[in-house]
């Protein structure tokens, strides 16, 4: 079993309370728009860290992290990308691949809209942790925490960090 802390759209701002919320996590995953590389450095120094770059990320982040990251976690096929859409409205860039070989868990950011929903047609779970930075139209900053064990997601939690400052 692995405990995962999931965040997105930090836009160069890392709320220090996130480290407390992710203290018991085994890994931290970032779904893009990291911004300042120092954010990635702080998270990577804290826990094992996986990330993708987002549309606002410059060359330093793009050289460190891929656009798409697909891997196995505890028997779950995981795909993380920044701009991915959601069930019934996948982004054109990923649409054909996701239909041809659906992952068990599809994670993206970009929209700043918190979502946790099944895609019953493709038999996958879609997660978007919302945005935890101070840039964007979201009113409440959010992250997620969950467990993966034997190919299944459990104990999914949404953590509200407070109003966008």
Secondary structure by P-SEA (a helix, b strand, c coil): cbbbbbbcccccccccccccccccccbbbbccccccaaaaaaaaaccbbbbbbcccccaaaaaccccbbbbbccccbbbbbcccccccccccccaaaaaaccccbbbbccccbbbbbbcccccbbbbbcccccccccccccbbbbbccccccccbbbbbbccccc
